[in-house]
Amino acid sequence: MARISSINADELQAAAGKAEAAGDWKTAAELYARCATERAEMLALINSVQEGLSSKLEMQAIYNLVGDKLRDTFNAQVVMISQYDPLTRRVYHHYAIENGEHLNINQWLPIDSSRATIIRTKKPFMINLQEILKAVEEGRMKVIPGTQLPKTWLGVPMLVGNTARGVVSLQNLDEENAFSQADIDLLMTLTNSMTLSLENARLFNRTERLLWVLESEMELARKTQKSILPARRPRKNGYDFGSLIMPARAVGGDFYDFIPFNDHQLGIVIGDVSDKGLPAALFMALTFSLLRAECEKSSDPRQVLQLVNRYLLKMNAMNMFVTLIYCLLDYNTGVLTYARAGHVLPIVLDAKGRKVNIPMDVGQPLGLFEDVRLDLQQVQIPPGGLALFYTDGLNEAGDESGREFGVMRIMKVLQEQRSETGKVICKHLWDAVQDYCGGSIHKDDFATLVIKRL
């Protein structure tokens, strides 16, 4: 690459104006042409650097790209790009080259007086040989072993806002006053472009790291939540159980549980926290733990939910609530005795696929009211029939027009698939919702629990 002339384009234009005023048209034309060429070359250089920087998000690649451009552009045998740490007052040379040879300086070094001046003033700074010798003699500047002492040293600040983050320096080993004002202006322009790209890369890398940490933590939360849920479904002669839970995000607020009490009785829970994501998952874990603890103290579903509600009111800093059903299944009779706290009603079918009517009373969510009203009911699963417990991620799932999946479509799937296992029925319900929603995003957690009485 041809080096940019040390004569400023503005100086060329001024000289052309004087020649024109003096009537020297030939000289004026030549100077105007040189001025246009100079401006075009500078613009092309700046554009080429900016185009290269626009594709770089790795910081060392940015240092290398700009360092190589500076090496090819200016009358300098040494180019250095140095990061400054204000806490330690040290610099790290991310790019250093002398006479075409890269210098590997893999350590933070005390800042010298010239770079310190630039950091303090936030302005370009240039010194020549005598000042350099004096600075070296006084210990304010050190020569890197194996390198030559420059006759001209020029540095400009790497500014982010009003803060100098580092210094870009050029060194000429052969002549003093080697850099003009045009060189300083161009170096500042290129340094500003590089600094902006470095700041973008730094923010991008920081965001990437934060996202990685967040994803790692969310994956841990997902595994933790999965470990809370039952690892395996109950096994009991005369019954078949199926379950499926699909959070809308990495973790969610829907949950279920199987709580074995004895050979003829099983506790069953399904719930839905008012929010989604990590807050809902935390509230779900709290509710889940409270239910497990209270179930050991009482076999009365109503009393269990009242006690859970009392604790949630004391521990509910996020003002959330949960709807749920807690029921006891009598294996001998197929009777479900449950307390319903604002949750959607279960669906029970007989052996011929007909819906069993279930009485309903007022049931309020837990975590909102001190004197919570609960819906206490009993319903029998007929021999050959089934019961479905679910969250509103099933019935309220919407298509692209916002129309809900609804109970009728749930009934249709249950009637068509009732001969399948409980696990397969849950999967068919999920597939039906996915097909119904089409391209729309599933916005709510999804949970289903099927009990078949064989």
Sequence and secondary structure as in RCSB ss.txt:
>XXXX:A:sequence
MARISSINADELQAAAGKAEAAGDWKTAAELYARCATERAEMLALINSVQEGLSSKLEMQAIYNLVGDKLRDTFN
AQVVMISQYDPLTRRVYHHYAIENGEHLNINQWLPIDSSRATIIRTKKPFMINLQEILKAVEEGRMKVIPGTQLP
KTWLGVPMLVGNTARGVVSLQNLDEENAFSQADIDLLMTLTNSMTLSLENARLFNRTERLLWVLESEMELARKTQ
KSILPARRPRKNGYDFGSLIMPARAVGGDFYDFIPFNDHQLGIVIGDVSDKGLPAALFMALTFSLLRAECEKSSD
PRQVLQLVNRYLLKMNAMNMFVTLIYCLLDYNTGVLTYARAGHVLPIVLDAKGRKVNIPMDVGQPLGLFEDVRLD
LQQVQIPPGGLALFYTDGLNEAGDESGREFGVMRIMKVLQEQRSETGKVICKHLWDAVQDYCGGSIHKDDFATLV
IKRL
>XXXX:A:secstr
     SS HHHHHHHHHHHHHTT HHHHHHHHHHHHHHHHHHHHHHHHHHHHHHT  SHHHHHHHHHHHHHHHSS
 SEEEEEEEETTTTEEEEEEEEETTEE    S EE  HHHHHHHHH S EEEEHHHHHHHHHTTSS   TT    
SEEEEEEEEETTEEEEEEEEEESS SS   HHHHHHHHHHHHHHHHHHHHHHHHHHHHHHHHHHHHHHHHHHHHH
HHHS SS   BTTEEEEEEEE SSSS SEEEEEEEEETTEEEEEEEEESS HHHHHHHHHHHHHHHHHHHTT S 
HHHHHHHHHHHHHHH TT   EEEEEEEEETTT EEEEEEEB    EEE TTS B          BTT TT   E
EEEEE  TT EEEEE HHHHT B TT  B HHHHHHHHHHHHTTS HHHHHHHHHHHHHHHHTTS   S EEEEE
EEE 
